[in-house]
Amino acid sequence: MTGPAQVDPTNDSHSGRLRELATLFLRLGFTAFGGPAAHIAMFHDEVVTRRKWITDEHFLDLLGATNLIPGPNSTEMAIHIGFVRAGWQGLILAGLCFIVPAASIVLVLAWLYTLVGSTPAANWLLYGIKPVIIAIILQALWSLGRKAVKSPVLAIVGVLAFALYLTGVNEVALLFISGGLVMLIANMRRLRTLRVDSLPLLLGVPGALFAQAAVPVSMGLLFLNFLKIGAVLYGSGYVLLAFLRGDFVNRLHWLTDQQLLDAVAVGQFTPGPVSSTATFIGFVLGGVPGAILATVGIFLPSFVFVAISNPFIPRVRQSPWLSSLLDGVNIAALALMAAVTLELAQAALIDWLTLILAVVAAVALFRFKVNATWLIAASGIISIVYHVLIR
């Protein structure tokens, strides 16, 4: 397993690796629509399939690690990849290049929002992009799934995690339960002989507690609230919505429900991390300084968590106990991606054109290995033409 400081020797300069990271993640920051599952699928295509910076197995381990720590998964994957590729400078550069484009776009939309009082229409764009996103995720699931399903036990755990998620079981609970179950089954003999090679240590970061009544908007309190959310947030965008509503609507009374829904909508239909919703809220509450503080607050913990956890991933893989734990988390993470894809497909594939876009994108990806960025751009153009000339 390649450690964080061991980078690809085929590129003969550290500065060259940094340029590669900046170019790749800036492009992804402007074009990675569709949420974390789609982002991770695009990362896999770029860094495993096309550039071969890391193996499928290493990519899976990084994905498993991001699911065990709080924070936005796709952003943490970008930071992990940067660390593996170019050390500490790569860690910072990859993360910033993925975050800044999305935050910049959201900042402009937030400025427009303060002028017109509503979010710009984006349904026409999502109409064409969503079917392609489904195909992109399916390609990643197929590639990663062949590596992750190493035994019948893992296959069964994956199917169970998929089914339980669809019945409403919490995704974080499924990750930890799946990992623990696989670890216990894989090490049953050690349990019987009471020979414990290693024990998993799960570290939690306590969130700051704010309980004051409604107060005027404070830049310091704005930053601390987003720092808290970034440090304790697990799960999907709906979990983020719950945190934001609890803090900014119910407790501080800085936002209305409608403003919060508009902020989340902007984070959903713009490229890059959904947590760029923080940029929107920060601007609405405190202008450009508020946008900067909110963005830094929600993403800063991810850089810290990745920097701490990345060096331990190879050691985890070498441990009989923790390696099987990671296998279980990996298979559960893929099962959750599959379940989310099923839910997205129900909303994305709504008529003949979206079905055609999804099928064509799948053929282009699986058969001809077309770059996902070009497919997203093409689907956006087709959607524009369809809505302007036909609808």
ABEGO torsion letter per residue (X at the ends): XBBAABBBAABABAAAAAAAAAAAAAAAAAABBGEAAAAAAAAAAAAAAAAGABBAAAAAAAAAAAAABBEBAAAAAAAAAAAAAAEAAAAAAAAAAAAAAAAAAAAAAAAAAAAAGBBBBAAAAAAAAAAAAAAAAAAAAAAAAAAABABAAAAAAAAAAAAAAAAGBBAAAAAAAAAAAAAAAAAAAAAAAGBBABBBBBBBBBBBBBABBBBBBBAAAAAAAAAAAAAABBEBAAAAAAAAAAAAAAAAGABBAAAAAAAAAAAAABBEBAAAAAAAAAAAAAEAAAAAAAAAAAAAAAAAAAAAAAAAAAAAAABAAAAAAAAAAAAAAAAAAAAAAAAAAAAABABAAAAAAAAAAAAAAAAAGBBAAAAAAAAAAAAAAAAAAAX
